[in-house]
Amino acid sequence: MWAEFLEARGDASDQLAQAALAHSEFDGAGIGTPNDMRRHLTELQIAGVDQVIFLQQAGRNTHQNICESLELFAETVMPEFSHDVVKRENQKAEELAPYIEAALERKENMQPLSPSEVPVVKASVKSAKVGALTNKAVASAD
């Protein structure tokens, strides 16, 4: 069935590469050279995106291909987007502060649970260990 699918579909990754090469650049969808990625991520950053997830387990990528791609990204692209993280995070916190404050003012806080109201996961302990944790792990069940 896979062979039939490939025959009907053709090699889509090859088609994408050929289309990109015809335009001298990739389409900004996170595929391409380090320069393509810089351009794509810069555009996302300008639009306000501050987190990106890379999905590389699609298609016929091998584990080695995925690792090589991530290493290339980490060495050549990521440093350019890491240098002013604190500044950007502070700016984002400042911009969001009035909205967070307004949301927290609307929030109805629930009453704290008493120790007897804390749910117990029966597979781990017989009773809640509220405030009982120290530097030692609670290894025994009552």
N, C-alpha and C positions, 0 to 999 in steps of 0.2 A: 504494500500500500504506500509506503514512504517513497519508493522508487517512482510509482505512478504520480504521486504528488509533485515530486521534483521535476518530473518530465513535463507535467501540465503547467507548473509554475515557472519553470526555468530557474536559473540561478539568480534570485532576487538580489543577493548581496553584490553580485557582479553587475547587475543592472543599476543599482544605486551608485556603485563606484564609477561606472561609465558615465552616468548622468552627471555626477558631481564633477568629474574630470572635464566633461564637455563645457561646464560653466566655470571651470578653473577654481571652483571652491565647493565645499559641501553646503547643504541647505540650512545649517544652523541647528539641526536636530540632535546635536551631540555626537555626530560622527565626523571624523576627519583628522586632520593633522593637529599638532599642538596649537598652531596659529588659528585654525578653525575653531578649536575649543576656546581659546582666549577670547575670540570675537563673540562667540555664542554666549559664554559666561558673562562677559562684560555687558552685553545687551540685557541679559537676565538681571544682572546686578543693578543696572540703571533703572529697570522696571520695578525694582524693589524686592526681587527674589533673593533670599538670603540662605537658602538651603537647596541643594540639588541631589537627587538620587540617581546613580548610574545603574542601569539595568544592562548587564552584559551577558547574562545567562540565556539570552534568546538566540535562536538560530543554531548554527553549528559551531559556535565558538568553543574552543577547547579550554581547559583549565589554564594551560600554559599561555594561550592567547590572552585570556582575561587578566592573568597576573602581569604579563608584559605590558598590557595596555594601562593597567592601574599604576604600575611602576613608572611608565613614561609620563603619565599625567602627574603623579606625585613629584617627580623630579623636575619637570619642565613647565608645568602650568600652575599647579596649586600654590607654589610660593608667592606668585604674584597676587593671589587673592587672600593670602594669609597675613600679609604685613600690617594691615590696619583693622583687624578684626575687633579689637577693643574699642576703637573709635566708632566703628559702625554699630556695634552692639550698644554702646552708650547713646548714640544718636537714636537708635530704634527705641530704646527704653524711654528716652525723653519724649519722643513722638507719641508713644503708646501710653505714657503715664496718665494723662487725663481720662482716657478710655477705660483703663484698668481701674482707676479710682472710682469712676462712675459705676462700673460693673460691680465692684466690691460694695459700694454703698447700697445697691439694689439687692445684694445677696442676703438671704436669710440664713443666719448661722444656726446649725442644729446644736442642741445641748450635747455637751461631752458625754460619752458613754461611761457608765460605771464599769468597773472590772468584770462584773457578772454579765454585762451586756456585750462584751467583746466576743465576737464569734470565734469558735475554736475549730480548727481543722483537726478532726479526730485522728487522722493518720499521723499527726505529729506529737500532740500532747493532749492530756486529759483536761487541762484547764489553762486559761490564758496566762501568759507570763508578763503581764503589764508591769513595766518598770523593773523587771527582774534581770534584764540582760546586762551583763558586765563585759569585761574583756574576754571572758570565757564563753565559749559557745554553750548554749543550753542543749546538752546532748542526751539527757535522760528524760524519759516520759514519766510523769508521776505515777 
